[in-house]
Amino acid sequence: MTRPPDHPPVATPRIGILLVNLGTPDAPDAPSVRRYLGEFLSDRRVVEIPQILWQPILRGIILTTRPKKSAHAYQQIWTDKGSPLAAITQAQAQGLQAALGEAAVVSHAMRYGNPAIGPAIDALMAAGCRRILIAPLYPQYCAATTATVVDAVGQHLASLRWQPALRFLPPYHDDPAYLAALKQSVEAGLARLDFVPDVLLASFHGMPERTLHLGDPYHCQCQKTARLLSEALGRPVDVAFQSRFGRAKWLEPATDTRLEQLGREGRSVAILAPGFAADCLETREELAIRGKEQFAGAGGGRFAYIDCLNADAPGQMMIETLVRRELAGWL
């Protein structure tokens, strides 16, 4: 059918893929960190305290004192490409685009900060994407990570008259592709060491313990990932949880406490963060720098941090495998 001469341009329908990670400030300075933390810590899924109680604390104490300290931490890991998380996530999207070619349009976004989810969806729509796969890069499901991505997407769609068809990449904590990538990455990391660690410690991001009792499967999925990885490697993998915040009781054992205990015992340690798809502040500063200092300060022996999957070959193959599976019937 011939279009009328005054018909607006119509893009050829395409498939879009949006990789999503947590987020990062735009720069390693206090004002940027303050904006980022203000958005992040205002999410009702991240801090489950009534806002009438929480916002005065956030605005009056936390955003006054914490940005400067966090900015110093970011300065220790910042690169010429910016935040490691931002640079790596962009590289993951570029790698997936190269693997898929013309079959799809691949982009990336951050749940908090930039590039934001809403504008990224708009850009995919403008490129003609009428079917979009949202891929939160969180192996283990948590309401404060996976669910809040779904929330943000839904909030943006509510503003659109013409909405795309959507699919969401499910958590992949026990997926064979994920475990194979972890195994290959960890074995390569261990092979580069000049010592054999006594303890292989998997550090997952912490969550308040109450989330477990409320039905969040995160703790169980972290434990399952570690168990399956242990079976794949043929050696024990210990579990700990990092990044505690506030006075609430958090999932245990705590990573810093565990490192100090292992240090007092004079053990050697290799630590990894299998719940993070890309290296970030919580891995390169909290584990690789502060964790090492805590361990050594307690009298520990040799210490090594093993990088996340990042945009290296095993991680890229995993992302491509998961995405292609979820695009079945679309591609």
N, C-alpha and C positions, 0 to 999 in steps of 0.2 A: 504494500500500500504506500502510495506517495504521500509524504507529509506536506501539509500546507506551507506556503512560503514563509508565513509568519510564525511557524512552530518553533519554540525555543530549542536549543541544542540538547540532544539526549545522548549521554555517554553509553557506550557499549557495556552491558551488564558484566560485572567481574566479581571475583571472590576476593575478599579482604581478610587479612590476618593481623591481629593486634596483640603483640607480646606485651604483657604488663608486669612491672615489678613495683616494689614498695615506694621508692622515691628518695630524693636527695635535695639538699639546698642547692641554689644556683651558684653559690660561691662559698669558700671557706671563711666567711666572716660573720660576726655576730648578727647584723641585721638580716642576712639571708637565712641563717640558721633559725632566727626568731620567727620569721615568716613560715618557714617549713614546719617547725615544731608547733606553731599555732594552729596550722591546718591539721597536722597529724594527730596531735593530742586533743583536738576538738571532736574527733570522730567518736561517736557514741559506741561503736563496736570496739574501739581501741581502749578507751577508758570508760568502764561501765559504772560510772558514778553519776547520780543525778546532776544535770548541768547547772542547776541553781547552786549546788554546793561546789562543783568542780571548777567552773569558769573563774570565780574569784581567786581560787588557789592558782590556777594556770596563769591567769593574767597578772596576778599580784606578786607571786613568788617565783614560779618556775620560769616564766618567760623573762624575768628580770635577771635571774642568776645563771640559768643553765646555758643559754646561747653562747656566752663567751667561752665557757669550758668546752662545749661541744665543737665550737669553731676551732679551738686549738687542736682538738683531736682530728678534725677533718684536714687541717693544714698538714698533718703528718703523713697523710695518705693521698693528698690531692696530686693529680698528674697534669702534664701539659695538655691532656685531652679533657681535663676536668675531673669530676667525681668518677672513681672507678666503676661504681654501679651504673651510672649513666653511660659511660663509654662502653662498658662491656655489653649492656643490654642493647645498645645501638649496633654493636658488632654482631650480636646474636641475630638481630633482625636482618642485617645485611647478609649474613651467612645463609639464613633461611631463604631470603630472596634469591640469592645466587643458586641455591639448590632447586628451588621451585620454578625459576625462570618466569615465563609469561603466564604460567598457570594461575598466579595469584599476585596480589599486591600486599606486601608485608610492611608493617609499620610497628612502632613501639610507643609505649606511654608509661607514665608513672602515676601511681594512685595518688600520691601527694607530690606537689611540685610540678616541674616541667620536664618533658612535654606532657600536658594534662590529657586525661582520657577523652573528655568532650571534644576538644579541637581535633584530636587524632581520629575519632569516629567521623567527624565532619569532613576531614580531608579524604578519608577512604570513600565516603559517600560521593564527594565531589569527583573522585577518580572513577566513579561508576560502579563501586562495590555495593551490590544489593544483598549479598550474603556475606556475613562477617563472622569469623571465628575469634572469640576473645580468649586469649591464652594466658591466664594468671600463672606466673612461673613460681608457684609454691607447691612443692611435692606433697607436703602434708597439709590436710585441710584444717584451717583455723578460721573462726568467725572474724577475727581481727585482721585477717589477710585476704583469704579467698572470698569470703562473703562480702567484704567491704568493696571489692572490685565489682561484684555483681550489683551492689547498691549504687555505686557511682555510674555504672553503665545505665541502670534503670532510670536514675535521676536525669541523665542526659537525654535518654530516649523520650522521656515524658515531655521534653521541649520540642521534639521533632514532629512535624506533620507527616513526612514520608519516612517511615522507619524501615531499617534493613531487617532481613531475617537473621537471627542470631543463633550461634552455638557457643558453648563454653567448654574449654578444656577442663576435664575433671582432675582432681588431685591424682598424683601418680606415685604415691609413696612405696607401693609394692609392685610397680610395673616392671617387667623383665628388661625393658629398654633402659629404664632409669638405673636399675641395679647393675646392669652390664656396664653402663657408662661409669658409675661410681667405682665399680671393681677395677676397671681399666685405669681410671684416674688415680685411685689410691695406690694401686700396685706400681704405677709409674712414679708417683711421688715418693713412695718408700724406696724404690730402686735408686733414686737420686741421693739418698741419704748415705752418710758414711758411718752410720750406726744402725743397729736393729733396736727399735724402741721396745721397752718393756710393756708399755701400755699404748693402745690405739684408742683415742678418746674422740667420740663423736659428740660435738657440742651443737645443740639445737637452740633456737631462740626460745627464751622462757615465756611463760604465760602464768597469770595468777592461778593457783590451784583450784579456785572455785569454778573456773571454766570447765575443768574435768568433771566436776560433780554436776554441773549444769547440762552435761551431755556433749560437750565439744570433743570430737574424736582425736584431737591433735596429739595428746600425750600417747595414746595407744598407737597411732600411726608412726610417731617417731620411734617408739620402741620396736615396732615391726620392721621399719627400715633398717635399724641397727642390727636386729636379729638376722634378717635376710642377708645383709652385707657381711656379717660375721660368717654365715654359712658359705657365702660365695668366696670369701678370702681364706677361709679355713683357719681363722684365728679369732680370739675374742675381740669384741668391740664394746667398750664401755660407753655409757650414755650420761650426758650432763646437760644442764639448761642454763643459758647465759642471759645477760641483760636484765637483771631484776630492777624494778623501779617502784618506789613507794614502800609503804609499810605492810602491805598485804602478804600473805603467805604464798610463795610461788612454787612452781614445780621443782622438784628436787631429784638428784643432787645438783647443787649450784656449781657451775663450771669453775668459778674462782675458788670456791671452797675445795673442790675436788683437786684442782691444780696445786693448791697449797698442801693438801694432804699428801699427794704423790711426791711433792718436793721434799717434805719432811721425811718421807720414806727413802729418799735418794734414788727414785726411779727415773728412767728416761721415758719421754713421751713424744708421740706424734699426734697432733690434734687436727681434726677436720670438721667442716661445717656442712653436712649433707643436706640441710634444710634450706640452704641459700643457693640459688641458681647462679649467682654472680658475686664475686668478692665485693665487699663494701666496708663501711665503717666498723660494723660488728665483727668482721673477720680480720681485716688487715690492721685495725688499731686495737680493738678489744681483745682479740685472741693472739695475733702474731706479735704485738708489741706489749700491751699490758699483761696479757696472759703469761707471756714469757718472763716478764719481770716478776710477777707474783710467784711463778714456779721457781725461778732462780733464787728469789729472796727467801724462799722457804727451804733452800738447800738442795733443790732438784739437780739432776744430772743433765743429760742432753735433751734438747727440745727442738721440735720442728713443727711448722704449720704447713699443712697440705692444702694447696689452692682448691677453690671451688671448681665446678665443671666449666664455668665461664664460656668463652667462645672457642674453646679448644675442640679438637676433632670428636672426642667421645661425647661431649655435651651437645655439640651441633648435630651429630647423628641422632642423639636421643630426641632433641626437639623436632627434627624433621620427621622421625618415626611417629612420634605422638601426634603431630599436626596432620600428617597424611592420613592417619587412622581416623581422626575426627572429621576430616573433610570427605570421607567416603560418601559417595552419592552426589557430591558437589563438584569435585574435580572431574 
